[in-house]
Amino acid sequence: MMGTVVAIYVSPAAKASMEPVPVAELETGRGIRGDRYYSQAGTFSEQARIRPDQEVTLIESEEIDDFNRTTGSTLGYGAPRRNVVTEGIRLNDLVGARFYVGEVMLEGIRLCEPCAHLASLVSQKVLPGLVHRAGLRARILSGGKIKLSDAVVSV
């Protein structure tokens, strides 16, 4: 199973806009440099101290595109507030699996379901529209840099 990175986003603080970046540095046990969870400034940072599932989040571009088609929305790829946007790989299949994004090895922890906080920032439509389709939470097993067009490969 293989896909590609089509966008990378970070946000410096809770509720701050997601900012696209061409390259991101991922640190084992910490997250993405420059992101709110790396600096423990995210909405769910307190929970992240005891769970590794805030280190990096991913979402499929195809799911965002389909959500927009079916709801008449115009969400950009950063709107769902996930760090890495992929295409060509089914992220739900990576729960419990190890995979590479470029040179970085990740482990899928659990689905990244839409929540009331996301709905308050984006649209109430995300709650029913992205259930089981809103991406994946992952732990960083080996750090490094990822960039646009990097391969996403299951191990």
ZICOR-V217699 format. One record per residue. RES is the residue in three letters. SS is DSSP state (A for helix, B for strand, O for the rest). Layout:
# ZICOR-V217699
res={RES | RES}
ss={SS | SS}
This chain:
# ZICOR-V217699
res={MET | MET | GLY | THR | VAL | VAL | ALA | ILE | TYR | VAL | SER | PRO | ALA | ALA | LYS | ALA | SER | MET | GLU | PRO | VAL | PRO | VAL | ALA | GLU | LEU | GLU | THR | GLY | ARG | GLY | ILE | ARG | GLY | ASP | ARG | TYR | TYR | SER | GLN | ALA | GLY | THR | PHE | SER | GLU | GLN | ALA | ARG | ILE | ARG | PRO | ASP | GLN | GLU | VAL | THR | LEU | ILE | GLU | SER | GLU | GLU | ILE | ASP | ASP | PHE | ASN | ARG | THR | THR | GLY | SER | THR | LEU | GLY | TYR | GLY | ALA | PRO | ARG | ARG | ASN | VAL | VAL | THR | GLU | GLY | ILE | ARG | LEU | ASN | ASP | LEU | VAL | GLY | ALA | ARG | PHE | TYR | VAL | GLY | GLU | VAL | MET | LEU | GLU | GLY | ILE | ARG | LEU | CYS | GLU | PRO | CYS | ALA | HIS | LEU | ALA | SER | LEU | VAL | SER | GLN | LYS | VAL | LEU | PRO | GLY | LEU | VAL | HIS | ARG | ALA | GLY | LEU | ARG | ALA | ARG | ILE | LEU | SER | GLY | GLY | LYS | ILE | LYS | LEU | SER | ASP | ALA | VAL | VAL | SER | VAL}
ss={O | B | B | B | B | B | B | B | B | B | O | O | O | O | O | O | O | O | B | B | O | O | B | B | B | B | B | O | O | O | B | B | O | O | O | O | O | O | O | O | O | O | O | O | A | A | A | A | O | O | O | A | A | A | O | B | B | B | B | B | A | A | A | A | A | A | A | A | A | A | A | O | O | O | O | O | O | O | O | O | O | O | O | B | B | B | B | O | O | O | A | A | A | A | B | O | O | B | B | B | B | O | O | B | B | B | B | B | B | B | B | O | O | O | O | A | A | A | A | A | A | O | O | O | A | A | A | A | A | O | O | O | O | O | O | B | B | B | B | B | B | B | O | B | B | B | B | O | O | O | B | B | B | B | O}
